Amino acid sequence: MAKFPYFQVTQKDSSFFLTAIPAGLLTRISYAAVRRQDDEEGAVQRILNTSRIAGIKDFALKMGDFPASIVLNWVKEPLVLENDEIEITDEPRSAQIIDGQHRVAGLAAAISEDATIAEYQIPIAIYNKLSTSNSARIFISINT
C-alpha cells in the first residue's frame, strides 16, 4: 500500500479524486472491462488496438510526457482517504479503466523494455464504485 496526496473534485452530482501515481503501480492495479465481452458492472471499454499500443509504447520510450489523466473506476474495497492522502493498494484488478486503456497498455509495454518508466508519475482521476451506466456516460463524454 502506498499513499498519495489528492484532492476531490465535485461536478454536478458526482465527485472524483485527482492524484498521480507511478506508472508501474497504475499498470498493475488497473484493467479494461470490455463492453459486450466482460460480464461485470462498469464494463465500457472497446477491444484494444495493438498498433495504437505499439505507438504509445514507442512514445513512452522516446519522450514520456503523459499530462492527461487516466480515468479509473475503483472497484475494490475500501478506497481509503485520510489526512489529504489516498491509499492505493498494489492489488491487481482494483480499478477499471474508464479512459486511457491504450495509454496504460502502452506504458506496460514500455516498462517491459525500460524499467525506469515504471517510476513516471501519471495523473489519474479516480471514481468510486460507478455503475455501468455512469461509467458509460463518462466514457462517452470523453470520447465524443
Short mmCIF file of the C-alpha atoms (twelve columns), coordinates in Angstrom:
data_MODEL
# 
_entry.id   MODEL 
# 
loop_
_atom_site.group_PDB 
_atom_site.id 
_atom_site.type_symbol 
_atom_site.label_atom_id 
_atom_site.label_alt_id 
_atom_site.label_comp_id 
_atom_site.label_asym_id 
_atom_site.label_seq_id 
_atom_site.Cartn_x 
_atom_site.Cartn_y 
_atom_site.Cartn_z 
_atom_site.pdbx_PDB_model_num 
ATOM 1   C CA . MET A 1   0.000   0.000  0.000   1 
ATOM 2   C CA . ALA A 2   1.186   3.483  -0.848  1 
ATOM 3   C CA . LYS A 3   -0.258  6.892  -0.031  1 
ATOM 4   C CA . PHE A 4   -0.517  9.832  -2.409  1 
ATOM 5   C CA . PRO A 5   -1.749  13.402 -1.969  1 
ATOM 6   C CA . TYR A 6   -5.092  14.009 -3.647  1 
ATOM 7   C CA . PHE A 7   -7.867  16.493 -3.958  1 
ATOM 8   C CA . GLN A 8   -11.547 15.943 -4.534  1 
ATOM 9   C CA . VAL A 9   -13.411 17.419 -7.488  1 
ATOM 10  C CA . THR A 10  -17.200 17.688 -7.491  1 
ATOM 11  C CA . GLN A 11  -19.181 18.214 -10.674 1 
ATOM 12  C CA . LYS A 12  -22.978 18.195 -10.533 1 
ATOM 13  C CA . ASP A 13  -23.993 15.037 -8.652  1 
ATOM 14  C CA . SER A 14  -20.684 13.166 -8.738  1 
ATOM 15  C CA . SER A 15  -17.169 13.554 -7.470  1 
ATOM 16  C CA . PHE A 16  -13.771 12.043 -8.131  1 
ATOM 17  C CA . PHE A 17  -10.268 12.208 -6.731  1 
ATOM 18  C CA . LEU A 18  -7.238  13.563 -8.583  1 
ATOM 19  C CA . THR A 19  -3.746  12.299 -7.817  1 
ATOM 20  C CA . ALA A 20  -0.625  10.982 -9.548  1 
ATOM 21  C CA . ILE A 21  0.873   7.522  -9.103  1 
ATOM 22  C CA . PRO A 22  3.858   5.687  -10.599 1 
ATOM 23  C CA . ALA A 23  3.193   4.112  -13.998 1 
ATOM 24  C CA . GLY A 24  4.260   0.699  -12.701 1 
ATOM 25  C CA . LEU A 25  1.634   0.778  -9.971  1 
ATOM 26  C CA . LEU A 26  -1.004  2.010  -12.414 1 
ATOM 27  C CA . THR A 27  -0.325  -0.841 -14.833 1 
ATOM 28  C CA . ARG A 28  -0.544  -3.419 -12.036 1 
ATOM 29  C CA . ILE A 29  -3.799  -2.267 -10.404 1 
ATOM 30  C CA . SER A 30  -5.872  -1.290 -13.446 1 
ATOM 31  C CA . TYR A 31  -7.626  -3.311 -16.117 1 
ATOM 32  C CA . ALA A 32  -10.022 -2.829 -19.004 1 
ATOM 33  C CA . ALA A 33  -13.515 -4.326 -18.699 1 
ATOM 34  C CA . VAL A 34  -14.732 -4.653 -22.302 1 
ATOM 35  C CA . ARG A 35  -18.369 -3.980 -23.132 1 
ATOM 36  C CA . ARG A 36  -20.353 -6.929 -24.551 1 
ATOM 37  C CA . GLN A 37  -17.437 -9.179 -23.585 1 
ATOM 38  C CA . ASP A 38  -16.973 -8.908 -19.807 1 
ATOM 39  C CA . ASP A 39  -19.962 -9.578 -17.579 1 
ATOM 40  C CA . GLU A 40  -19.295 -7.109 -14.782 1 
ATOM 41  C CA . GLU A 41  -20.570 -3.759 -13.615 1 
ATOM 42  C CA . GLY A 42  -18.737 -0.878 -15.313 1 
ATOM 43  C CA . ALA A 43  -17.640 -2.732 -18.492 1 
ATOM 44  C CA . VAL A 44  -17.476 0.058  -21.099 1 
ATOM 45  C CA . GLN A 45  -14.151 -0.354 -22.923 1 
ATOM 46  C CA . ARG A 46  -13.567 -1.255 -26.556 1 
ATOM 47  C CA . ILE A 47  -11.242 -4.056 -27.650 1 
ATOM 48  C CA . LEU A 48  -7.583  -2.959 -27.566 1 
ATOM 49  C CA . ASN A 49  -5.894  -1.813 -30.775 1 
ATOM 50  C CA . THR A 50  -2.385  -3.335 -30.841 1 
ATOM 51  C CA . SER A 51  -0.942  -0.807 -33.307 1 
ATOM 52  C CA . ARG A 52  -2.070  2.063  -31.078 1 
ATOM 53  C CA . ILE A 53  -0.431  0.369  -28.072 1 
ATOM 54  C CA . ALA A 54  2.830   -0.005 -30.018 1 
ATOM 55  C CA . GLY A 55  2.776   3.694  -30.899 1 
ATOM 56  C CA . ILE A 56  2.222   4.711  -27.283 1 
ATOM 57  C CA . LYS A 57  4.988   2.347  -26.144 1 
ATOM 58  C CA . ASP A 58  7.406   3.980  -28.626 1 
ATOM 59  C CA . PHE A 59  6.314   7.428  -27.456 1 
ATOM 60  C CA . ALA A 60  6.918   6.461  -23.813 1 
ATOM 61  C CA . LEU A 61  10.367  5.107  -24.656 1 
ATOM 62  C CA . LYS A 62  11.351  8.251  -26.610 1 
ATOM 63  C CA . MET A 63  9.600   11.133 -24.805 1 
ATOM 64  C CA . GLY A 64  7.360   10.090 -21.959 1 
ATOM 65  C CA . ASP A 65  5.055   13.074 -21.462 1 
ATOM 66  C CA . PHE A 66  1.616   11.926 -20.274 1 
ATOM 67  C CA . PRO A 67  -0.141  15.035 -18.893 1 
ATOM 68  C CA . ALA A 68  -3.768  13.874 -19.350 1 
ATOM 69  C CA . SER A 69  -5.394  11.884 -16.561 1 
ATOM 70  C CA . ILE A 70  -6.163  8.210  -16.810 1 
ATOM 71  C CA . VAL A 71  -9.756  7.853  -15.574 1 
ATOM 72  C CA . LEU A 72  -10.384 4.924  -13.240 1 
ATOM 73  C CA . ASN A 73  -13.381 3.348  -11.537 1 
ATOM 74  C CA . TRP A 74  -12.219 1.965  -8.176  1 
ATOM 75  C CA . VAL A 75  -13.945 -1.401 -7.698  1 
ATOM 76  C CA . LYS A 76  -12.155 -2.890 -4.660  1 
ATOM 77  C CA . GLU A 77  -12.897 -2.253 -1.013  1 
ATOM 78  C CA . PRO A 78  -12.025 0.034  0.557   1 
ATOM 79  C CA . LEU A 79  -10.944 3.294  -1.001  1 
ATOM 80  C CA . VAL A 80  -9.234  4.924  1.969   1 
ATOM 81  C CA . LEU A 81  -8.884  8.701  2.226   1 
ATOM 82  C CA . GLU A 82  -7.009  10.040 5.256   1 
ATOM 83  C CA . ASN A 83  -5.165  13.276 6.020   1 
ATOM 84  C CA . ASP A 84  -5.361  14.540 2.426   1 
ATOM 85  C CA . GLU A 85  -3.868  11.254 1.170   1 
ATOM 86  C CA . ILE A 86  -5.425  8.426  -0.793  1 
ATOM 87  C CA . GLU A 87  -4.240  4.870  -0.123  1 
ATOM 88  C CA . ILE A 88  -3.624  2.765  -3.223  1 
ATOM 89  C CA . THR A 89  -3.107  -0.921 -2.567  1 
ATOM 90  C CA . ASP A 90  -0.897  -2.749 -5.063  1 
ATOM 91  C CA . GLU A 91  -3.559  -5.320 -5.893  1 
ATOM 92  C CA . PRO A 92  -4.435  -6.396 -9.457  1 
ATOM 93  C CA . ARG A 93  -7.882  -5.523 -10.780 1 
ATOM 94  C CA . SER A 94  -8.528  -2.826 -8.180  1 
ATOM 95  C CA . ALA A 95  -9.606  -0.247 -10.748 1 
ATOM 96  C CA . GLN A 96  -11.376 -0.482 -14.081 1 
ATOM 97  C CA . ILE A 97  -10.088 1.861  -16.741 1 
ATOM 98  C CA . ILE A 98  -12.800 4.218  -17.980 1 
ATOM 99  C CA . ASP A 99  -10.464 6.231  -20.187 1 
ATOM 100 C CA . GLY A 100 -6.836  5.562  -21.058 1 
ATOM 101 C CA . GLN A 101 -6.670  1.815  -21.656 1 
ATOM 102 C CA . HIS A 102 -4.331  2.223  -24.639 1 
ATOM 103 C CA . ARG A 103 -2.039  4.540  -22.680 1 
ATOM 104 C CA . VAL A 104 -1.914  2.068  -19.783 1 
ATOM 105 C CA . ALA A 105 -1.189  -0.865 -22.124 1 
ATOM 106 C CA . GLY A 106 1.459   1.204  -23.954 1 
ATOM 107 C CA . LEU A 107 3.094   2.137  -20.656 1 
ATOM 108 C CA . ALA A 108 3.120   -1.524 -19.586 1 
ATOM 109 C CA . ALA A 109 4.797   -2.483 -22.861 1 
ATOM 110 C CA . ALA A 110 7.365   0.315  -22.445 1 
ATOM 111 C CA . ILE A 111 8.093   -0.756 -18.851 1 
ATOM 112 C CA . SER A 112 8.900   -4.253 -20.117 1 
ATOM 113 C CA . GLU A 113 11.705  -2.682 -22.201 1 
ATOM 114 C CA . ASP A 114 12.823  0.083  -19.818 1 
ATOM 115 C CA . ALA A 115 12.082  -0.446 -16.121 1 
ATOM 116 C CA . THR A 116 12.720  3.233  -15.308 1 
ATOM 117 C CA . ILE A 117 9.413   4.118  -16.992 1 
ATOM 118 C CA . ALA A 118 7.650   2.394  -14.082 1 
ATOM 119 C CA . GLU A 119 8.570   5.437  -11.962 1 
ATOM 120 C CA . TYR A 120 6.913   8.019  -14.271 1 
ATOM 121 C CA . GLN A 121 4.253   9.894  -12.324 1 
ATOM 122 C CA . ILE A 122 0.950   9.511  -14.173 1 
ATOM 123 C CA . PRO A 123 -2.038  11.723 -13.330 1 
ATOM 124 C CA . ILE A 124 -5.205  9.789  -12.543 1 
ATOM 125 C CA . ALA A 125 -8.827  10.599 -11.756 1 
ATOM 126 C CA . ILE A 126 -10.493 8.000  -9.533  1 
ATOM 127 C CA . TYR A 127 -14.235 7.481  -9.290  1 
ATOM 128 C CA . ASN A 128 -15.525 5.093  -6.654  1 
ATOM 129 C CA . LYS A 129 -17.822 2.148  -7.495  1 
ATOM 130 C CA . LEU A 130 -19.537 3.551  -10.578 1 
ATOM 131 C CA . SER A 131 -22.404 1.691  -12.200 1 
ATOM 132 C CA . THR A 132 -22.125 0.647  -15.840 1 
ATOM 133 C CA . SER A 133 -24.425 3.479  -16.923 1 
ATOM 134 C CA . ASN A 134 -22.340 6.100  -15.088 1 
ATOM 135 C CA . SER A 135 -19.088 4.612  -16.419 1 
ATOM 136 C CA . ALA A 136 -20.557 4.689  -19.939 1 
ATOM 137 C CA . ARG A 137 -21.707 8.299  -19.506 1 
ATOM 138 C CA . ILE A 138 -18.196 9.384  -18.545 1 
ATOM 139 C CA . PHE A 139 -16.573 7.293  -21.300 1 
ATOM 140 C CA . ILE A 140 -18.906 8.767  -23.945 1 
ATOM 141 C CA . SER A 141 -18.414 12.334 -22.699 1 
ATOM 142 C CA . ILE A 142 -14.629 11.940 -23.018 1 
ATOM 143 C CA . ASN A 143 -14.627 10.097 -26.355 1 
ATOM 144 C CA . THR A 144 -17.205 12.074 -28.374 1 
# 
